[in-house]
Amino acid sequence: MSWVLQSFQITGVHLVQIVQEHRTDKTDIKKH
């Protein structure tokens, strides 16, 4: 069960990073 939670947390972190990157890209475009 522990490895399932770990893998779930890892995927969650990746999703958060992807969302943050998309947000930063949008803000950068607005700034320029």
N, CA, C and O atoms as a GROMACS GRO file, in nm:
protein
  128
    1MET      N    1   0.085  -0.121   0.000
    1MET     CA    2   0.000   0.000   0.000
    1MET      C    3   0.087   0.125   0.000
    1MET      O    4   0.053   0.226  -0.061
    2SER      N    5   0.200   0.116   0.069
    2SER     CA    6   0.285   0.236   0.080
    2SER      C    7   0.336   0.280  -0.058
    2SER      O    8   0.338   0.399  -0.089
    3TRP      N    9   0.378   0.181  -0.140
    3TRP     CA   10   0.431   0.218  -0.271
    3TRP      C   11   0.322   0.282  -0.358
    3TRP      O   12   0.351   0.367  -0.443
    4VAL      N   13   0.198   0.241  -0.337
    4VAL     CA   14   0.087   0.301  -0.414
    4VAL      C   15   0.073   0.448  -0.376
    4VAL      O   16   0.057   0.534  -0.462
    5LEU      N   17   0.079   0.475  -0.246
    5LEU     CA   18   0.066   0.614  -0.201
    5LEU      C   19   0.182   0.697  -0.253
    5LEU      O   20   0.164   0.810  -0.296
    6GLN      N   21   0.303   0.640  -0.248
    6GLN     CA   22   0.421   0.713  -0.295
    6GLN      C   23   0.407   0.747  -0.443
    6GLN      O   24   0.430   0.861  -0.483
    7SER      N   25   0.368   0.648  -0.524
    7SER     CA   26   0.351   0.672  -0.667
    7SER      C   27   0.242   0.777  -0.691
    7SER      O   28   0.254   0.860  -0.780
    8PHE      N   29   0.136   0.771  -0.610
    8PHE     CA   30   0.027   0.868  -0.625
    8PHE      C   31   0.078   1.008  -0.594
    8PHE      O   32   0.045   1.103  -0.664
    9GLN      N   33   0.158   1.020  -0.487
    9GLN     CA   34   0.213   1.151  -0.449
    9GLN      C   35   0.304   1.203  -0.560
    9GLN      O   36   0.300   1.322  -0.593
   10ILE      N   37   0.386   1.114  -0.616
   10ILE     CA   38   0.478   1.155  -0.723
   10ILE      C   39   0.400   1.208  -0.843
   10ILE      O   40   0.432   1.314  -0.897
   11THR      N   41   0.296   1.135  -0.885
   11THR     CA   42   0.216   1.180  -0.999
   11THR      C   43   0.149   1.313  -0.966
   11THR      O   44   0.138   1.400  -1.053
   12GLY      N   45   0.104   1.328  -0.842
   12GLY     CA   46   0.040   1.454  -0.801
   12GLY      C   47   0.137   1.569  -0.812
   12GLY      O   48   0.101   1.677  -0.859
   13VAL      N   49   0.260   1.546  -0.769
   13VAL     CA   50   0.362   1.653  -0.776
   13VAL      C   51   0.386   1.690  -0.922
   13VAL      O   52   0.396   1.809  -0.954
   14HIS      N   53   0.396   1.590  -1.010
   14HIS     CA   54   0.420   1.617  -1.152
   14HIS      C   55   0.304   1.699  -1.209
   14HIS      O   56   0.326   1.793  -1.284
   15LEU      N   57   0.181   1.663  -1.172
   15LEU     CA   58   0.064   1.737  -1.222
   15LEU      C   59   0.071   1.881  -1.175
   15LEU      O   60   0.045   1.974  -1.252
   16VAL      N   61   0.106   1.901  -1.047
   16VAL     CA   62   0.114   2.038  -0.992
   16VAL      C   63   0.220   2.117  -1.068
   16VAL      O   64   0.197   2.233  -1.103
   17GLN      N   65   0.336   2.055  -1.094
   17GLN     CA   66   0.443   2.124  -1.165
   17GLN      C   67   0.397   2.163  -1.305
   17GLN      O   68   0.423   2.275  -1.350
   18ILE      N   69   0.328   2.073  -1.373
   18ILE     CA   70   0.280   2.101  -1.509
   18ILE      C   71   0.182   2.219  -1.506
   18ILE      O   72   0.191   2.310  -1.589
   19VAL      N   73   0.089   2.217  -1.409
   19VAL     CA   74  -0.010   2.326  -1.398
   19VAL      C   75   0.062   2.457  -1.370
   19VAL      O   76   0.030   2.560  -1.431
   20GLN      N   77   0.159   2.455  -1.278
   20GLN     CA   78   0.233   2.578  -1.245
   20GLN      C   79   0.305   2.630  -1.368
   20GLN      O   80   0.306   2.750  -1.394
   21GLU      N   81   0.367   2.539  -1.445
   21GLU     CA   82   0.439   2.581  -1.565
   21GLU      C   83   0.343   2.648  -1.663
   21GLU      O   84   0.376   2.751  -1.721
   22HIS      N   85   0.225   2.590  -1.683
   22HIS     CA   86   0.127   2.648  -1.775
   22HIS      C   87   0.086   2.786  -1.725
   22HIS      O   88   0.074   2.879  -1.805
   23ARG      N   89   0.065   2.801  -1.594
   23ARG     CA   90   0.026   2.931  -1.538
   23ARG      C   91   0.135   3.033  -1.562
   23ARG      O   92   0.107   3.146  -1.602
   24THR      N   93   0.262   2.994  -1.536
   24THR     CA   94   0.373   3.087  -1.554
   24THR      C   95   0.383   3.127  -1.701
   24THR      O   96   0.410   3.243  -1.732
   25ASP      N   97   0.360   3.032  -1.792
   25ASP     CA   98   0.366   3.063  -1.935
   25ASP      C   99   0.260   3.168  -1.969
   25ASP      O  100   0.289   3.263  -2.042
   26LYS      N  101   0.139   3.151  -1.917
   26LYS     CA  102   0.032   3.247  -1.945
   26LYS      C  103   0.068   3.385  -1.890
   26LYS      O  104   0.050   3.486  -1.957
   27THR      N  105   0.121   3.389  -1.767
   27THR     CA  106   0.156   3.517  -1.706
   27THR      C  107   0.268   3.582  -1.786
   27THR      O  108   0.266   3.704  -1.807
   28ASP      N  109   0.366   3.503  -1.832
   28ASP     CA  110   0.476   3.558  -1.910
   28ASP      C  111   0.422   3.621  -2.039
   28ASP      O  112   0.464   3.730  -2.077
   29ILE      N  113   0.329   3.553  -2.104
   29ILE     CA  114   0.271   3.605  -2.229
   29ILE      C  115   0.199   3.738  -2.200
   29ILE      O  116   0.211   3.833  -2.276
   30LYS      N  117   0.124   3.742  -2.088
   30LYS     CA  118   0.051   3.865  -2.054
   30LYS      C  119   0.150   3.978  -2.026
   30LYS      O  120   0.128   4.092  -2.068
   31LYS      N  121   0.259   3.947  -1.955
   31LYS     CA  122   0.359   4.050  -1.923
   31LYS      C  123   0.417   4.107  -2.051
   31LYS      O  124   0.428   4.229  -2.066
   32HIS      N  125   0.453   4.020  -2.145
   32HIS     CA  126   0.512   4.066  -2.272
   32HIS      C  127   0.402   4.127  -2.358
   32HIS      O  128   0.429   4.172  -2.469
   0.00000   0.00000   0.00000
